[in-house]
Amino acid sequence: MRHLLSIADLDRDEIGRIMELADSFAEVGRRDIKKVPTLRGRTVVSLFYESSTRTSSSFELAVKRLSADLVSVKAAGSSVDKGESLRDTIATLSAYEPEAIIIRSPHAGAAQLVAQWTDAAVVNAGDGKHEHPSQALLDVYTLRERLGELDGKKIWIVGDVLHSRVARSNILCLQALGAKVRVCAPPALMPTGIAALGVEPLHDFDAALDGADVVMMLRLQNERMDGQFIPSAREYRHLYGLTPERLARAAPEAIVMHPGPMNRGVEIDSSVADLPDRSIITTQVEMGVAMRMACLDVLTRRARRVEGWG
């Protein structure tokens, strides 16, 4: 495993092995001293061209708990503001001889390009509307901790599917583990040809909820919308907001997920997001550190000459 660019690059066995490794790092997180020497003396670069809270802080904690040195670069305030190209930025950062480069970009395919320009392992932390593989891995890891194996589980992804890289990565990851995936969105926010991914697309949220084991809500990504995709936030909530009444249509113990950030009162009500027994939104954040530690460990094993992964 040289880079983590897309969930499509992983098969079921590889996903399972990463989950097992994440288990060991989750145990580290429960210790008084939450550090291991895995990447001691190594450098990891975090390059974010988009705003982020959960992903950037999660990767930062993962790097530090692996005992690596972190070089964190945000586009704002860097040479990017002066017109420096992505390639020149990567050339500059590669001079520090990083073991891995974590990149988030508004442009699909950016992580793939970076992988061609550096000897470091590259982690796609979100590229445009394309993919966000580490988010899907932590989502699935969180679900497996709660539900066990996912074969046959009914997992419904609801909301702005068109602009969601999280949705695409989760569809691929969940299906690789045998889950049945259904997507629900307004017609304007449903990608053309999404059925080719093997999912069932629906527009009626109330009908879509029937029998769901897991309901994963997505936020409206207004920053990616050029034009009007919905009449109003109020109308969207009326048709696609997850309320207690709607959740009652799902399976009796249906789990609620959201990759964040949440628009409370739009795609999800606070009374649902904060349900103590059924919402695992906070757990998703907690699991992110262990999963990202596992990803960085696996991706750097070749350079560290650690056997066990190609």
PyMOL commands that set and color helices and strands:
alter all, ss='L'
color gray80, all
select helices_A, chain A and resi 7-9+12-28+54-65+79-82+86-94+110-117+133-147+165-176+187-189+194-197+205-208+222-224+233-240+244-247+270-273+281-299
alter helices_A, ss='H'
color red, helices_A
select strands_A, chain A and resi 43-48+69-74+100-105+121-127+154-158+180-184+200-202+214-217+255-257
alter strands_A, ss='S'
color yellow, strands_A
deselect
rebuild
show_as cartoon
